[in-house]
Amino acid sequence: MNRRPTLLAAATMTTAAVLSLSACGGGDGDSTDKIAGADSDASGKKKESPSPKASDDGIDRPEIKLPKDVKNVFEGDKTGGPKKDAVLADNARRLDAIDEAVTVDAKTHPALKFYSSGEALLTAADYIQGFRKEGKSFVGTTRYYDRRVTFLKEGVAAVAYCQDSTKTYPKDLKTGKVDRSIPESADDYGFYNTRLRKNAKGVWQTESVTYVEEATKKCMK
């Protein structure tokens, strides 16, 4: 059993994915639909961590609040190059936004569409809907490392990174029970290539994601 399903490159454009997209809301936060799922415990009380520090680049960004028992660790955020650091920061915010949509019960998740577009947005919606179908969420810490930025052309960049989910555990949304018995396996590691494009607001939106299955072993360290 996997701790977390793999975020694959090609999203299946199903009705469920479309509904999930609609429920996640847009960058203007005007959607009134709701994504089921939660960081709630058995009593229905929500557990959220403080919102992340505000951006200092002048961009009006949506808040992202993860539950206290969900954490993402991003290694290599500071490369010494301001442009690369900005790309890595928006890559991290996108991953936080996806996890927020999976683990937090809210009417809208505007950060999802703020940091994703096109194929990557459909992929994220399908991924989130997969948790909903199974009645699952997760807790724990996910590590992202070996994060590398390559600029392809003006306004377009690629980010490759590894994901380590060995410290995350599936949670049953109905009972609130967390399964910590799952042994570590190769399925807990992933290697991704993503393509980002800088939009008119100055945000590096992820527009495509490729999961490189044959390269997973390079991330097992």
QUIFENPE-V122897 format. One record per residue. N is the residue number from 0. RES is the residue in three letters. NEAR is the number of other C-alpha atoms within 8 Angstrom. Layout:
n=N res=RES near=NEAR
n=N res=RES near=NEAR
This chain:
n=0 res=MET near=3
n=1 res=ASN near=7
n=2 res=ARG near=12
n=3 res=ARG near=10
n=4 res=PRO near=6
n=5 res=THR near=6
n=6 res=LEU near=8
n=7 res=LEU near=10
n=8 res=ALA near=11
n=9 res=ALA near=8
n=10 res=ALA near=11
n=11 res=THR near=8
n=12 res=MET near=8
n=13 res=THR near=7
n=14 res=THR near=6
n=15 res=ALA near=8
n=16 res=ALA near=13
n=17 res=VAL near=11
n=18 res=LEU near=8
n=19 res=SER near=13
n=20 res=LEU near=11
n=21 res=SER near=9
n=22 res=ALA near=14
n=23 res=CYS near=17
n=24 res=GLY near=17
n=25 res=GLY near=13
n=26 res=GLY near=9
n=27 res=ASP near=6
n=28 res=GLY near=9
n=29 res=ASP near=6
n=30 res=SER near=11
n=31 res=THR near=8
n=32 res=ASP near=10
n=33 res=LYS near=9
n=34 res=ILE near=12
n=35 res=ALA near=7
n=36 res=GLY near=13
n=37 res=ALA near=12
n=38 res=ASP near=12
n=39 res=SER near=13
n=40 res=ASP near=9
n=41 res=ALA near=8
n=42 res=SER near=5
n=43 res=GLY near=6
n=44 res=LYS near=7
n=45 res=LYS near=8
n=46 res=LYS near=9
n=47 res=GLU near=9
n=48 res=SER near=8
n=49 res=PRO near=5
n=50 res=SER near=8
n=51 res=PRO near=7
n=52 res=LYS near=4
n=53 res=ALA near=5
n=54 res=SER near=8
n=55 res=ASP near=5
n=56 res=ASP near=4
n=57 res=GLY near=5
n=58 res=ILE near=9
n=59 res=ASP near=5
n=60 res=ARG near=8
n=61 res=PRO near=8
n=62 res=GLU near=7
n=63 res=ILE near=10
n=64 res=LYS near=11
n=65 res=LEU near=14
n=66 res=PRO near=13
n=67 res=LYS near=8
n=68 res=ASP near=6
n=69 res=VAL near=10
n=70 res=LYS near=10
n=71 res=ASN near=9
n=72 res=VAL near=8
n=73 res=PHE near=9
n=74 res=GLU near=9
n=75 res=GLY near=8
n=76 res=ASP near=8
n=77 res=LYS near=6
n=78 res=THR near=8
n=79 res=GLY near=5
n=80 res=GLY near=7
n=81 res=PRO near=7
n=82 res=LYS near=6
n=83 res=LYS near=9
n=84 res=ASP near=12
n=85 res=ALA near=9
n=86 res=VAL near=12
n=87 res=LEU near=12
n=88 res=ALA near=9
n=89 res=ASP near=12
n=90 res=ASN near=13
n=91 res=ALA near=9
n=92 res=ARG near=9
n=93 res=ARG near=13
n=94 res=LEU near=8
n=95 res=ASP near=11
n=96 res=ALA near=13
n=97 res=ILE near=11
n=98 res=ASP near=9
n=99 res=GLU near=13
n=100 res=ALA near=13
n=101 res=VAL near=11
n=102 res=THR near=13
n=103 res=VAL near=13
n=104 res=ASP near=11
n=105 res=ALA near=9
n=106 res=LYS near=11
n=107 res=THR near=13
n=108 res=HIS near=15
n=109 res=PRO near=13
n=110 res=ALA near=14
n=111 res=LEU near=15
n=112 res=LYS near=13
n=113 res=PHE near=12
n=114 res=TYR near=15
n=115 res=SER near=12
n=116 res=SER near=13
n=117 res=GLY near=8
n=118 res=GLU near=12
n=119 res=ALA near=14
n=120 res=LEU near=13
n=121 res=LEU near=15
n=122 res=THR near=15
n=123 res=ALA near=11
n=124 res=ALA near=12
n=125 res=ASP near=15
n=126 res=TYR near=12
n=127 res=ILE near=12
n=128 res=GLN near=11
n=129 res=GLY near=8
n=130 res=PHE near=11
n=131 res=ARG near=10
n=132 res=LYS near=7
n=133 res=GLU near=6
n=134 res=GLY near=10
n=135 res=LYS near=12
n=136 res=SER near=14
n=137 res=PHE near=13
n=138 res=VAL near=11
n=139 res=GLY near=10
n=140 res=THR near=11
n=141 res=THR near=13
n=142 res=ARG near=11
n=143 res=TYR near=13
n=144 res=TYR near=10
n=145 res=ASP near=9
n=146 res=ARG near=12
n=147 res=ARG near=7
n=148 res=VAL near=11
n=149 res=THR near=7
n=150 res=PHE near=8
n=151 res=LEU near=7
n=152 res=LYS near=6
n=153 res=GLU near=5
n=154 res=GLY near=7
n=155 res=VAL near=11
n=156 res=ALA near=13
n=157 res=ALA near=12
n=158 res=VAL near=14
n=159 res=ALA near=12
n=160 res=TYR near=12
n=161 res=CYS near=13
n=162 res=GLN near=14
n=163 res=ASP near=13
n=164 res=SER near=12
n=165 res=THR near=10
n=166 res=LYS near=8
n=167 res=THR near=12
n=168 res=TYR near=13
n=169 res=PRO near=13
n=170 res=LYS near=12
n=171 res=ASP near=11
n=172 res=LEU near=12
n=173 res=LYS near=6
n=174 res=THR near=6
n=175 res=GLY near=10
n=176 res=LYS near=7
n=177 res=VAL near=10
n=178 res=ASP near=8
n=179 res=ARG near=6
n=180 res=SER near=4
n=181 res=ILE near=9
n=182 res=PRO near=4
n=183 res=GLU near=6
n=184 res=SER near=7
n=185 res=ALA near=8
n=186 res=ASP near=6
n=187 res=ASP near=13
n=188 res=TYR near=15
n=189 res=GLY near=15
n=190 res=PHE near=14
n=191 res=TYR near=12
n=192 res=ASN near=12
n=193 res=THR near=12
n=194 res=ARG near=12
n=195 res=LEU near=14
n=196 res=ARG near=12
n=197 res=LYS near=11
n=198 res=ASN near=9
n=199 res=ALA near=5
n=200 res=LYS near=6
n=201 res=GLY near=7
n=202 res=VAL near=11
n=203 res=TRP near=13
n=204 res=GLN near=14
n=205 res=THR near=15
n=206 res=GLU near=14
n=207 res=SER near=12
n=208 res=VAL near=15
n=209 res=THR near=10
n=210 res=TYR near=11
n=211 res=VAL near=10
n=212 res=GLU near=7
n=213 res=GLU near=5
n=214 res=ALA near=9
n=215 res=THR near=12
n=216 res=LYS near=8
n=217 res=LYS near=6
n=218 res=CYS near=12
n=219 res=MET near=8
n=220 res=LYS near=3
